[in-house]
Amino acid sequence: MPESSVNRRIIVAERPRYSVPNTSAFRMTTAPTPRPGDGELLIRTTWLGIEPYLYGRVKPTSSQAQPVPLGEVMVGPTIGRVAISNHPDYAEGDIVQGFWGWQDYSLSDGSRVSKVDPQLPRPSYGLGALGMSGFAAYIAVNEYLKVQRGETLIFGAALGGLGQMIGQLGRMRGARTIGGVSGSKKLRYGMDVLGFDVCLDRTADDFKARCAEEFSRHGVDCYAMSGTGGVLQLALPHFNLHARIAACGVMSFYSTVKLPAGPDQTMVVFNEINVKRISVNGLVALDWFGTPLHQQFQKEMKGWILSDQVKVVEHVVDGLEHAPDTLQGVFEGRNFGKAVVHVAD
Ligand SMILES: NC(=O)c1ccc[n+]([C@@H]2O[C@H](COP(=O)([O-])OP(=O)(O)OC[C@H]3O[C@@H](n4cnc5c(N)ncnc54)[C@H](OP(=O)(O)O)[C@@H]3O)[C@@H](O)[C@H]2O)c1
């Protein structure tokens, strides 16, 4: 396939001025497509994974990694096809993944890339179900929460990359699954297609009342926290003895610049943690990459997907130029499934 001589690159143009990442933080530029030297690969980007944590790579400070310097290409989980190989371990047409980010082409010396399993139904699954979000869900459900049959598991963003996997893995372990979503379309899909026992619409007027109703039915044993801190306050009175919380991220906090107004509830939370003997663990899936658990996850998750025990819901957006708006969209709940950008075949 003839390759373009122009490499479109989306750079970080300015630090965000708004609490939600917005498209003005990025600019499309062009450069000549680079030529691979000895031992190098030219990779044609085919898919981008759009993750909430990428906002931390645009903001001036980030707790987990340095922000991308202004004028540099925006990073992110990426899949591509080897267009030219001068490397003994890679052949033209191999599908690889790495973190080279929002550009049509990238050079690699073979380090920091890995081959994508050709048996996957879609290579983009390497970005979500078999990527960071699927692995985080696997660790949360199996290692941190140790979800048991008959227990109640609650989780946010139930159709997002992480939530859809938390709910399905929890369901496979026999839990009663209660997921938060925005909107009735996601609510119905979560229950009818993904098989969650209950979905609660965080935009509905009766959200708080519905949470109280569902959380009080059998109490709450496991909470995979990823959406909004508000749910913690709603769940707190209903936690069962020895409940577990996996703190996977707090979407609503990423886009705030200061602590929310109102009385400090920290001690109320810690009091409940104490009296109910609740365990809380912070989870960052990256810490576990390359471990035996990671290999076990990849094998098991692939099997579950191929046997249709786990469904993968993707929100596919076409065109590199739409990556910035897609990132903004995950903070606005516009994604219906794991957000991925299709750049080329
Ligand atoms: N610890 C880890 O290793 C790890 C790995 C993956 C993800 N995460 C974290 O898990 C969370 C979800 O990630 P993801 O990849 O599943 O996200 P995603 O697929 O991009 O979905 C994001 C979803 O979050 C919900 N949301 C957006 N703003 C929100 C807000 N202010 N309050 C509550 N919900 C909001 C929206 O769903 P609705 O509109 O339907 O509610 C949105 O569709 C993030 O905090 C992310 O950083 C952590």
The ligand as a Tripos MOL2 file, in Angstrom:
@<TRIPOS>MOLECULE
LIG
   48    52     1     0     0
SMALL
NO_CHARGES

@<TRIPOS>ATOM
      1 N1         -6.7950    2.7700   37.7890 N.am      1 LIG1
      2 C1         -6.6290    2.3680   36.5530 C.2       1 LIG1
      3 O1         -5.6790    1.6760   36.2350 O.2       1 LIG1
      4 C2         -7.6410    2.7730   35.5360 C.ar      1 LIG1
      5 C3         -7.7340    2.1650   34.2890 C.ar      1 LIG1
      6 C4         -8.7310    2.5720   33.4130 C.ar      1 LIG1
      7 C5         -9.6020    3.5920   33.7940 C.ar      1 LIG1
      8 N2         -9.4560    4.1750   35.0030 N.ar      1 LIG1
      9 C6        -10.3290    5.2720   35.4580 C.3       1 LIG1
     10 O2        -11.6660    4.8610   35.4210 O.3       1 LIG1
     11 C7        -12.4980    5.9400   35.0480 C.3       1 LIG1
     12 C8        -13.2890    5.5720   33.8140 C.3       1 LIG1
     13 O3        -12.3540    5.3030   32.7890 O.3       1 LIG1
     14 P1        -12.8210    4.6790   31.4140 P.3       1 LIG1
     15 O4        -11.6210    4.4310   30.5870 O.co2     1 LIG1
     16 O5        -13.7790    3.5940   31.6610 O.co2     1 LIG1
     17 O6        -13.6310    5.9020   30.8420 O.3       1 LIG1
     18 P2        -14.3850    6.0770   29.4840 P.3       1 LIG1
     19 O7        -14.6310    4.8050   28.7960 O.co2     1 LIG1
     20 O8        -13.6700    7.1020   28.7380 O.co2     1 LIG1
     21 O9        -15.7520    6.6230   29.9680 O.3       1 LIG1
     22 C9        -15.8330    7.7640   30.7050 C.3       1 LIG1
     23 C10       -17.2370    7.8210   31.2490 C.3       1 LIG1
     24 O10       -17.2120    8.4100   32.5430 O.3       1 LIG1
     25 C11       -18.4670    8.9920   32.8060 C.3       1 LIG1
     26 N3        -18.2480   10.3360   33.3080 N.ar      1 LIG1
     27 C12       -17.7570   11.3960   32.6430 C.ar      1 LIG1
     28 N4        -17.6940   12.4600   33.4540 N.ar      1 LIG1
     29 C13       -18.1630   12.0490   34.6580 C.ar      1 LIG1
     30 C14       -18.3650   12.6850   35.9070 C.ar      1 LIG1
     31 N5        -18.0660   13.9800   36.0890 N.pl3     1 LIG1
     32 N6        -18.8750   11.9590   36.9160 N.ar      1 LIG1
     33 C15       -19.1850   10.6710   36.7400 C.ar      1 LIG1
     34 N7        -19.0190   10.0080   35.5810 N.ar      1 LIG1
     35 C16       -18.5030   10.6950   34.5660 C.ar      1 LIG1
     36 C17       -19.2380    9.0010   31.4960 C.3       1 LIG1
     37 O11       -20.1540    7.9220   31.5230 O.3       1 LIG1
     38 P3        -21.7110    8.1750   31.8600 P.3       1 LIG1
     39 O12       -22.0200    9.4850   31.2360 O.co2     1 LIG1
     40 O13       -22.4270    7.0390   31.2460 O.co2     1 LIG1
     41 O14       -21.7920    8.1960   33.3560 O.co2     1 LIG1
     42 C18       -18.1660    8.7090   30.4630 C.3       1 LIG1
     43 O15       -18.6900    8.0730   29.3370 O.3       1 LIG1
     44 C19       -11.5760    7.1330   34.8780 C.3       1 LIG1
     45 O16       -11.5190    7.8160   36.0890 O.3       1 LIG1
     46 C20       -10.2550    6.4870   34.5580 C.3       1 LIG1
     47 O17        -9.1490    7.2910   34.8270 O.3       1 LIG1
     48 C21        -8.5170    3.7870   35.8750 C.ar      1 LIG1
@<TRIPOS>BOND
     1     1     2 1
     2     2     3 2
     3     2     4 1
     4     4     5 ar
     5     4    48 ar
     6     5     6 ar
     7     6     7 ar
     8     7     8 ar
     9     8     9 1
    10     8    48 ar
    11     9    10 1
    12     9    46 1
    13    10    11 1
    14    11    12 1
    15    11    44 1
    16    12    13 1
    17    13    14 1
    18    14    15 2
    19    14    16 1
    20    14    17 1
    21    17    18 1
    22    18    19 2
    23    18    20 1
    24    18    21 1
    25    21    22 1
    26    22    23 1
    27    23    24 1
    28    23    42 1
    29    24    25 1
    30    25    26 1
    31    25    36 1
    32    26    27 ar
    33    26    35 ar
    34    27    28 ar
    35    28    29 ar
    36    29    30 ar
    37    29    35 ar
    38    30    31 1
    39    30    32 ar
    40    32    33 ar
    41    33    34 ar
    42    34    35 ar
    43    36    37 1
    44    36    42 1
    45    37    38 1
    46    38    39 2
    47    38    40 1
    48    38    41 1
    49    42    43 1
    50    44    45 1
    51    44    46 1
    52    46    47 1
@<TRIPOS>SUBSTRUCTURE
     1 LIG1         1 GROUP 0 **** ****
